[in-house]
Amino acid sequence: MSNASRLNRRRFLQSTSALAGAGVFAGTSNFTLAQDSPNERPVFATIGLRNQGWTITNKSTKFADFAAFADVDANVLGSVNGKLKEKTGKAADGYNDYRKVLERDDIDAVMIATPDHWHTKISVEAMLAGKDVYCEKPLTLTIAEGKLIEKIVKQTGRVFQVGTMQRTENSQRFLKAIALIRAGRIGKIRKVTCGINGATGSPEIPAIDVPEGLDWDMWLGPAPKVSYRALPEMRKGYGGGVPLYTNCHYAWRNWYEYSGGQMNDWGAHHVDIATWALGADDSGPSKITPISYSLPVEYKDGYPTVDDRYNSPTKFEIHANMPGDIPLVITSEGDNGILFEGTKGRFFVNRGRLSGKPVEDLESNPLPEGAVEEVYGGPVSENHTANFIAAMQSREQPISDVFTHNRMLETCHLANIAIRLGRELQWDPVKREIVGDDEANAFLARDSRKGYEINL
């Protein structure tokens, strides 16, 4: 059985066993993918609207109607709702509290694009409220959160798409890359390198008054209660219009309290494709070694000693020992993308190019017909949302399911733990725990702030 066939069979079994185990029958959905049939279109809501929240909403209006939005920043809520009305002619109902969305019976699915520290709580509560879920990457803040989401997917039988859209979009470059590997065009894989860019530290960021319209306590949610911080300089370009240095909008990616830095941000994309290509998305590494790294602040016992500056790594080189003793290198150096090296050649892929001699050779020796579709498990969807809606119809898990995503993301989480503690980690991919290191295992989960626990 091919890797693609095994993966698709596993997705099907996961979906059907979830329904059987929960004692529920999902039945046939009452909508189709037909974009021109308003009465048959699914009804969506988006929770968390800045940047990627609007991006995934914008590309989904072709297939779904948006009835509700939720965001803790009234300014963002108003702005994005204005964009929706301009595009579709109708605004969504707006809420500060996402729980108002989950209470509605007319919502078929929610799209979640909040900061990472909110993903698990909203995702779990949405599934328990009977909603299918599309949640942005990286899906979780900890490995324990991933296990909980898997449990609830199986318990409820809900369809869950992770926003790792490189599996569907980007002109199918990543699918073609995997098809090249499966066709043996570089022989046996010897090494994979994921370039995911470095980051920058920050100056000291003072505590200041919370901007008007932002519910800061709700923004923090499960994270520890701290002061809002920002400097006057504004961010330009993508994500612009907010302070460049802050512990809130956009820059939350640079704080371990809310995210996992570049390791989880870009790593969730490229390590995902690398793991998929290696056929290791139902397994994981056996060892994580921090070859080199730079942290922007001093750490003690795995925790930053100051709270007024970015604290996630700025530079790093991590080696993960993948099944078959294949090294997976995750680095802040070099081009952003993935370099696959095999016994017969090598090639590079990112969102803008697929290059190397094996790619050039396709002109005279093309891939077999249907090779890309075999990787994808069928015809490639128009975009990641279309795949999600097709899965909502079939009640099978979509191309970016939580099970394979969490296995991949465990590599990124472990890399961050290894950096924070400054040592190599041995990982048991069957038990999904760090071997012989109680201190490191303590980082596999985090407590939620009182009042923001997950409602099970």
N, C-alpha and C positions, 0 to 999 in steps of 0.2 A: 504493500500500500504506500502511495506517495505521501510526502510530508503534507501536501495540500489536502489530500483525502483524509489523512489522520486528523488534521486540524478541523476540517469541516464536520467529520463524524463526531469529534469530541464536542464541538459547539452544539451539535444537535442533541447529543446525549445529555449535555449539561442543561440545556433548555428543557427537554422533556422530563428529565429526572427531577428538575426543580419543581415542575408543575405537579408531578405525581407525588413527590415528597410532601408538598404543601397541601395536597388534597384539593387543588383548585384546577379548574379548566379554563384556560384563557379564552377559548372560543374564537370565532372569526371576527376580525375587526370590522367596524361599520364605516370604514373609509377606504379610499384607494389612493394610489399615487397620482391619479389624474389631476393635473394642475388646473384644468378648466371646469371641474365639477365642484363648486363651492360647498354643496351639501355633503360631499363625500371626502372632504379634506379634514385631516386631523386638526385639533385645536391645541395650540402650544402656549406655553408661558416661558418667559426668560427671567431668571433670577441672577442678578449681577450684570450690569449693562455696559460698563466702560470697556472700550477697546474690543476685546474678543467677544464680549457679550453682544455688542451690536453687529460684529462681523458674522457670527454664526446665525443671528437673527436675520440679518440682511440676506444671506444666501439661502435662507430657509423659507422666505415668504412665497417663493414659487410653488412650494409644495404644501404649506401649512398656513393656517390662520392664527394670528397671535391675539389672544384675548386678554392677557394680563402680563404686566411687568412688575418686578420688585427690585428695589435698590435702596440702600441705606443713605444714599446721597440724593437729596431732592433735586439738586441741579442736574445730576446725571440722568435721573429718572425723567425729568422734564425734557431734556435735550434729546434723548433717544426716542422718547415717545413722539416728539415732533418729527423726527426722521421717519418713524414708522408711518405716521399720518400722511406725510408728504409722499411717501412711496406707495402706500396702499389705499389712501383715502380714509383710513379709520385708525384712530388711536386705540391703544390698549388701556385697560383699567390699571391704574398705578397704585402700588402699595410700598410702604416702608418695610413692612414685615412679610417675609416670604411665606409665613404660615397661613396668611390670608389666601395666598394662591393655592396652597395644598388643600384648603377647605372646600374649594370649588369643585363641583361634580362635572362641570363642562370641560375641564382641562384633561386632555389625553396624555400629554407628556410635558415635562419641564426641561428646559435647557439651562444649565448651570455654568456660569462664568465668573463666579466670585473668586476672591483670593483663595489659595489652596487650603487654608486652615478651616474654611467653611464647607469644603466639598463633601466630606463624609456625613456630617450631620444632616445637611439638606438632602443629600442623595438617599440616605437611609429613610428619612422621614417621608420623602416623596414616594418611595416604593411602597412603604407601609400605608400610604394614603391612596394607593392604587394607580400611581402614575408611572409611565415609562420614563426613562431618564437618558438625557444626553448631557454628559458632564465633561468640562474641559480638563486637559492634562496639566500637570501631573495629577492623577486622580486623588492621591492621598498625601497626608503629611507624615504618616508612619506606616510601617508594615502591618501592625495590628489593625489599623483602619482598613487596609485592603482586605484582610481576612473577614472583617465584619461585613463589608459590602458584599463579598462573595456569599456569605451566609444568607444575607437578606435577599439577594438575587435568587438563590435557590429556594428560599422559603416562600417568596411571593410570586415567582415566575415572571417578574417584570423584565422587559427588554431594556438593556443598558448599553449605550454607545459611549465610548471614551473619545474625546476630541483629538485623537492622534490621526489627523486627516491625511498625513503622508501615506497612509495605507490605501487611500482612495484617490487623492487628488495629485497635484503637481505633475500633470501630464503623464501620469503613470510611470515616472522615472524609477521610483523605488520598487514598483512591481516588476518592471523590466530588469532591474538589478537582481532581484531574487530569482527571476526566471533564468537569467544568465547563469547564476550559480547552480540552479537545479539542473540545467542542461549540461553541466560539466565544463563550461567554457573557460574556467580558471583552474580546473582540476580540483584537488582537495584543498579546502580552506586551511591556510596556515596561520593567518593573523587578520584581525579586524581592528581598525582604528577609527574611533568616533571623535571628530573635532567639533567641540561644542562652544568654543569661544571662552575667553576669560571675562572677568568683570572688574569693576573698579571699587575701591573703598570710598569712604566719604569723610568730609570734615566732621567735627563735632556738630551735632544737630540739636539746637535748643528746643525745649518744650515751649509751645506757644498755645494761644487760644485755638480751639477747634473752629474750623471754617463754618460759616453760616450754612445751614442746610444739611450738614453731615452729622449723622447719629453715630458718634465715635464709639460709644459703648457697644452698640449693635455691630459696628464694623469689626471691633475686636472679637466679639462673640466668645468662642471657646478659648481664645488665646488669653494670656495673662493681662490683667488690668494695668495699663501704663499710660503715660501722658502722650498726647499728640505732639509730634515733632516735625519741624520743617524749617528750611532756610528760604530766603526770598527768591533766589534764582529759579527760573521756570524751565521746565523740560520743553525741548523743541522736537519736532518730527513726530514719529509714531509714539503715541501715548502722551503727547504734549498737552499743554494747558494746565498742568499741575506742577507743584514744586519739584525741582530736579532732585533735591535731597530731602527725603521725608521717610517716615515709617508707615505711610499710607499709600495713596493711589500710585500705581505702577511700581514704585521703588520697593514695595513690600516684598518683591522677589529677592531682595538682597538681605533679608532677615530670616534666620532660622525659625523664629517664632511663627512665621506665616507661610514659609515656603522652604525650598531647599537649594536656593541659588541656581547658578547655571547648571549644576549637576542634575537637578530635577526639571528645570525649565527646558533647555535644549536637549538634555539627556533623554527626557521622556519621548522625544521624537527620534533621535538617531540611534540610541541604544535599543529602542523598540524595533526598528528595522533590522539592526544587526542581530538581535536575538532571534527574530523571526527567520532571518536568512540562515542562521546556524541551526535551526530546528530545535531551539532550546526554550521555546516559550511555554513549555510545561515542566521546566526544570529550573536551572539557575546555576550560578557560579559555585565553586567549592571553596574559593579563596579570593579575598580582596586585599590588594597590596597598595598602599599609598606610596608611590615612588617619590613624589615631590608634591609640595603644595605650599600656598601662601594664604594666611588668614589676615584680615585687615585689623583685627584687634587681638589682644592677648586672651588665651583660653586657660581655664583651670578645670580639670576633671570633666572635660568635654563641654563646658559652658563658657560663654563670653563673660569677661570680668567687667565690662562696661555696657551701658545700655543706650548710649547716645550716638552710635555709629553703626554703619552696616557691619554685619558679622559673618556673612557667608564667604566661601573661598574666592579669591581673585584669580589665582593660577593653580594648576594641578595637573598631575599625571597619575592616573590610577590604572592598575592592571587587575583585571578580573579573569580568573582561571575558569573558562567555560567547559562544558562537557566535551570530552575528547581531548582535553588539555590544550584547547585552542585559546590563545591569549586575546582578550578583548581589551584594548587600550582606550581609555577615555581621557582626552587631553584638552587643555585650553589653548594649545598652540596649533598653528597651521590653519588650513582652510576649514571652514565650517562644512561638514559633510562626513561621508563614510568612505574609507578606503578598504576594499576587500583585496587580500593578497592570497593567492593560491599556488599550487605546485606548477601550474601552467601559465600563470599570468596574473595581472591585477587590473582593477579599474576603480574609478572614483564616482560617487554619486552625491548630489545634493539637490536642492529645489530648483536650481538653475541649469544643471548640466549632468550628463552621464557620459563619461569620457574614459578613454584607455583603448589599447589595442583590441581587447575582446569586443568592445563596442564598435570599433571601426570594422572589424571582421564581419559584423552583421550584414554589411552591404553585400558581401558575396556568400555568406552563410547565415541566413536569417534564422531566428528562433522558429521552432515548429509552430504551426497554426494552433492557436488556443493556449499557448504557453503562459501568457499573462493571465488569462482567465482561470487557468488551473491554479495559479498562485492565489488569486483572489477568491476562488471557490465558486466562480460563475461569472457572468457578464459584469464588467466593472460599472459601478453606479455613476450617475452624472456628477454627484458630489457626496460628501460624507453624510449629509442629512438625508439624501435620497436612499442611501443604504440603511440608515436608521429606520426610516418609515417602512421600507420593504421588510425589515425585520419585525417591526410592529405588526405588520400584516401576517407574517408567517409564524410569529411567536417563537422564532429562533433567535439566537444571539447574533449581533451584527459583526462586521469585519474587525472592529476594535472592541472586543469583549473585555470584561473586567478581569477574567481569569488570566489571559495571556498578558494583559497590561500589568497586572500586579506582579506577575513573575518577573517581567522585565524591570519594573520600577524597583523591585527589591534590590537589584544590582546598584541602582542609583542611591537608594536609601543607605545601603551598606557602605558605599563609597563615602558618603557624607559622615557616617558614623566613624569610619576608619580615619578620616581627616580630623574629626573633632577630638578623637582620642589619641591620634598620632601613632597608630599601630596596625599591623596586619590582622585581618579577621578570617577565621575559618567558619564556613557557612555550611549547614546541613540543609540542602534543598528539599529533602523529603520531610523532615520535621519542621523546616522553615524557622530555624533558630541558629544563633551564633554558638559555636562549639567552645566550651571551656572558658567562657568570659562573661561572668555575671554582670559586670559593669557595662559591657557593651550591649548585652541583652536588655538592659534597662532602657535603652534608647529605642527599642522596637515599639514602644507605646508612649502616649502622653496623656496626662489627666486633662479633662476639660474644666474650664473655669466654672465655679458654682453658678448655677442658673442657666448654663448653656450646655448641659449634658445632652447626649443624644436621647431622644424620646423613643424608646423601644416598646 
